[in-house]
């Protein structure tokens, strides 16, 4: 999973009512422990370590004062994912690891489901990159290795274009979602799919929509500052 955390001070947690506690239930075969971090504007804050009994993670996640709170989960078998929670959510799903790449499904949270939708193109790109790396390794020493590697690079470029186009469509479909903050900073390897200068119109229109829907959200404030420098 691409790890991007942007910055400001830690979000203060308010006294939680029943509606501010979000239940989470995930089937996680072959995992015994999960580390949970709250995503603040400039850091991951360790939140809890949960023991997974009989392949099922059950816990509750509190909302902070922003009303839209993000968490990162990391499992001992190598999988990881990001959640976004809001009032009324009740999250259920499953998590697995295939060839070192996280695969997960969930429901019960619009924000988390949007994060998942953004993750799926990234997973496809990661799987393709892994496959291309393995193919390239078989070409070493061949007389036409350069030609074969060039063909692989063409496949890679086509995938990056598709990945970017898919994300852009989803961002434009729901520009006010805070999940867009993470989508706009996705990368394939060391290559960022979007650039605040090159894609200034997309960053600006998305920031405006998010600001109107989520005024004063700390993570959004820092995203706007970092994307307009």
Backbone torsions as a table, in degrees:
resi	resn	phi	psi	omega
1	UNK	NA	133.5	178.6
2	UNK	-67.0	129.4	-177.3
3	UNK	-104.3	109.8	176.9
4	UNK	-132.0	118.0	178.4
5	UNK	-126.7	126.0	-179.3
6	UNK	-108.3	171.3	-158.9
7	UNK	-110.1	149.3	156.2
8	UNK	-177.8	-164.3	-176.4
9	UNK	-74.9	162.1	-178.6
10	UNK	-64.0	144.8	179.9
11	UNK	-78.5	134.7	179.3
12	UNK	-79.2	134.7	176.7
13	UNK	-87.0	133.5	176.7
14	UNK	-88.4	167.7	173.6
15	UNK	-63.5	125.4	-170.6
16	UNK	-91.0	134.2	170.1
17	UNK	-92.5	179.1	179.7
18	UNK	-59.4	-37.0	-178.6
19	UNK	-74.1	-11.7	-179.9
20	UNK	-94.6	4.2	178.2
21	UNK	-111.7	121.2	-173.8
22	UNK	-106.1	119.1	178.9
23	UNK	-73.5	142.0	-179.2
24	UNK	-132.6	128.6	177.0
25	UNK	-136.3	117.3	-178.4
26	UNK	-128.5	131.0	171.1
27	UNK	-81.2	121.8	-176.4
28	UNK	-133.9	80.5	179.9
29	UNK	-60.6	146.8	174.5
30	UNK	67.1	19.1	176.1
31	UNK	-126.0	143.3	-177.8
32	UNK	-114.2	-16.1	-173.9
33	UNK	-151.1	144.2	176.3
34	UNK	-128.2	135.5	172.4
35	UNK	-100.1	131.7	-178.5
36	UNK	-116.6	130.5	178.5
37	UNK	-123.8	140.6	169.8
38	UNK	-87.5	135.4	-180.0
39	UNK	-91.2	104.5	172.5
40	UNK	-90.3	-179.3	-172.9
41	UNK	-67.5	-26.3	-179.5
42	UNK	-130.1	10.4	-176.6
43	UNK	-164.3	162.9	168.4
44	UNK	-95.2	124.2	-179.7
45	UNK	-102.1	116.5	178.0
46	UNK	-55.3	128.2	-176.6
47	UNK	-111.1	-48.6	-176.7
48	UNK	-163.8	157.7	170.6
49	UNK	-118.7	121.4	-173.5
50	UNK	-113.4	129.3	173.4
51	UNK	-82.4	133.8	-176.8
52	UNK	-97.6	117.2	-177.9
53	UNK	-100.9	127.7	177.1
54	UNK	54.4	35.4	175.5
55	UNK	74.4	16.3	-179.4
56	UNK	-130.0	124.1	174.5
57	UNK	-92.6	120.3	175.8
58	UNK	-125.2	127.0	177.9
59	UNK	-160.2	-177.6	176.0
60	UNK	-130.5	139.5	-178.9
61	UNK	-116.7	128.8	-179.8
62	UNK	-85.1	146.1	170.9
63	UNK	-80.0	150.3	170.9
64	UNK	-97.6	-173.9	-173.4
65	UNK	-67.1	-15.9	-179.5
66	UNK	-73.4	-23.5	-177.4
67	UNK	84.6	-8.8	175.8
68	UNK	-137.3	105.7	-170.8
69	UNK	-118.7	138.9	-177.2
70	UNK	-111.0	140.7	177.4
71	UNK	-130.0	152.6	172.1
72	UNK	-119.1	134.3	178.9
73	UNK	-116.3	135.8	178.2
74	UNK	-129.9	128.6	-175.3
75	UNK	-107.0	153.8	-173.6
76	UNK	-69.3	-13.9	177.1
77	UNK	-92.0	2.9	173.3
78	UNK	110.0	-13.6	179.6
79	UNK	-74.6	155.4	176.3
80	UNK	-153.0	156.2	178.6
81	UNK	-159.3	169.7	-178.9
82	UNK	-122.4	138.9	177.9
83	UNK	-121.5	148.0	169.8
84	UNK	-126.7	128.3	-175.6
85	UNK	-120.7	148.9	176.7
86	UNK	-141.0	168.2	-176.5
87	UNK	-59.3	137.9	178.2
88	UNK	90.9	-6.5	179.6
89	UNK	-70.0	151.3	173.2
90	UNK	-149.4	100.6	-166.4
91	UNK	-96.4	130.1	172.4
92	UNK	-131.6	148.8	179.2
93	UNK	178.8	-165.5	-179.8
94	UNK	-144.6	152.3	-177.8
95	UNK	-136.7	136.2	175.4
96	UNK	-145.0	174.9	-179.5
97	UNK	-131.1	124.9	179.5
98	UNK	-124.5	116.7	-179.0
99	UNK	52.2	39.7	176.8
100	UNK	79.3	7.1	-177.8
101	UNK	-118.9	129.8	-178.2
102	UNK	-66.4	137.5	173.1
103	UNK	-129.2	125.8	179.7
104	UNK	-149.3	157.1	174.4
105	UNK	-135.3	148.7	176.4
106	UNK	-158.5	166.4	177.1
107	UNK	-149.5	168.5	175.5
108	UNK	96.7	9.9	180.0
109	UNK	-156.0	112.5	-178.4
110	UNK	-58.5	-42.7	-177.0
111	UNK	-68.6	-43.2	177.8
112	UNK	-66.5	-36.5	178.2
113	UNK	-66.8	-34.6	176.6
114	UNK	-68.3	-40.2	175.1
115	UNK	-60.8	-40.4	178.0
116	UNK	-63.9	-43.9	179.5
117	UNK	-59.5	-38.4	178.0
118	UNK	-70.3	-30.6	-178.3
119	UNK	-73.6	-32.2	-173.8
120	UNK	-58.8	-43.9	174.9
121	UNK	-62.5	-34.6	177.8
122	UNK	-64.3	-41.3	179.0
123	UNK	-63.8	-41.9	178.5
124	UNK	-61.9	-40.6	178.4
125	UNK	-65.4	-42.6	179.4
126	UNK	-62.2	-41.1	179.1
127	UNK	-64.8	-41.1	179.1
128	UNK	-66.3	-43.5	-179.8
129	UNK	-60.3	-39.9	177.6
130	UNK	-63.1	-43.0	179.1
131	UNK	-64.8	-42.2	180.0
132	UNK	-66.0	-37.7	176.9
133	UNK	-61.0	-41.6	-179.9
134	UNK	-66.9	-39.4	177.5
135	UNK	-65.4	-43.4	-178.8
136	UNK	-60.5	-35.4	179.6
137	UNK	-63.0	-30.2	-179.7
138	UNK	-77.4	-12.8	-178.3
139	UNK	-89.2	-10.2	-177.2
140	UNK	-58.0	130.3	177.8
141	UNK	89.8	-10.1	178.6
142	UNK	-79.4	147.5	-178.8
143	UNK	-63.9	-34.1	-178.5
144	UNK	-101.4	27.5	-178.2
145	UNK	-59.5	-40.8	-178.0
146	UNK	-62.9	-42.2	179.5
147	UNK	-64.4	-44.5	179.9
148	UNK	-64.9	-41.3	178.9
149	UNK	-66.2	-34.6	176.6
150	UNK	-63.4	-38.2	177.7
151	UNK	-65.4	-39.0	177.3
152	UNK	-64.5	-39.0	-179.4
153	UNK	-65.2	-34.8	176.6
154	UNK	-62.9	-40.4	177.0
155	UNK	-64.1	-42.8	179.1
156	UNK	-61.0	-46.5	-179.2
157	UNK	-61.1	-40.1	179.1
158	UNK	-64.0	-39.1	179.0
159	UNK	-66.6	-41.6	179.4
160	UNK	-61.9	-42.0	178.2
161	UNK	-61.7	-45.1	178.4
162	UNK	-63.9	-43.0	178.7
163	UNK	-57.9	-50.2	-179.2
164	UNK	-62.1	-45.2	-178.9
165	UNK	-63.8	-40.1	179.0
166	UNK	-63.2	-45.6	179.0
167	UNK	-63.5	-44.5	-178.8
168	UNK	-59.1	-42.4	178.7
169	UNK	-62.1	-42.6	-179.8
170	UNK	-68.1	-38.5	178.4
171	UNK	-63.8	-45.0	-179.1
172	UNK	-70.0	-26.8	178.0
173	UNK	-67.4	-37.0	-179.0
174	UNK	-138.3	70.6	-172.4
175	UNK	-65.6	-20.8	-176.8
176	UNK	-83.4	-9.1	-177.1
177	UNK	-70.6	132.1	177.3
178	UNK	-65.6	-17.1	176.6
179	UNK	-61.3	-23.0	-179.7
180	UNK	-62.7	-25.6	178.4
181	UNK	-57.3	-44.2	-177.5
182	UNK	-76.9	-35.0	179.5
183	UNK	-64.2	-39.5	-177.0
184	UNK	-69.8	-13.6	177.0
185	UNK	-114.9	23.1	173.2
186	UNK	-69.1	151.9	177.2
187	UNK	-138.9	153.9	171.7
188	UNK	-110.4	105.6	-170.6
189	UNK	65.9	-124.0	179.5
190	UNK	-99.7	7.5	-176.0
191	UNK	-100.2	115.5	176.6
192	UNK	-76.5	133.8	-176.6
193	UNK	-72.3	-29.4	-179.8
194	UNK	-126.5	152.1	-179.2
195	UNK	-132.1	130.8	-177.3
196	UNK	-57.9	-28.1	178.7
197	UNK	-82.2	-53.4	-178.1
198	UNK	-64.4	-37.8	-177.0
199	UNK	-108.9	40.1	-173.4
200	UNK	-60.4	-37.3	-180.0
201	UNK	-64.5	-44.1	178.6
202	UNK	-63.4	-45.0	178.4
203	UNK	-61.6	-42.5	-176.1
204	UNK	-68.6	-48.1	-178.0
205	UNK	-66.2	-36.8	178.9
206	UNK	-69.1	-42.9	178.0
207	UNK	-60.4	-41.7	179.6
208	UNK	-62.7	-43.4	-179.1
209	UNK	-66.9	-42.7	178.5
210	UNK	-64.9	-39.1	-179.1
211	UNK	-65.3	-38.6	179.2
212	UNK	-66.6	-38.0	-177.4
213	UNK	-84.8	-25.8	-174.1
214	UNK	-135.0	60.0	-177.2
215	UNK	-60.2	138.0	175.2
216	UNK	72.0	11.6	177.7
217	UNK	-68.4	126.7	-173.9
218	UNK	-59.0	-42.3	-179.4
219	UNK	-66.1	-38.7	179.0
220	UNK	-64.9	-40.3	179.3
221	UNK	-56.9	-45.2	-177.9
222	UNK	-71.8	-36.1	175.7
223	UNK	-58.4	-45.2	-179.5
224	UNK	-63.3	-42.8	179.4
225	UNK	-62.0	-44.0	-175.6
226	UNK	-74.0	-29.3	-176.8
227	UNK	-86.7	-9.1	-179.4
228	UNK	-111.9	8.3	179.3
229	UNK	-70.0	NA	NA
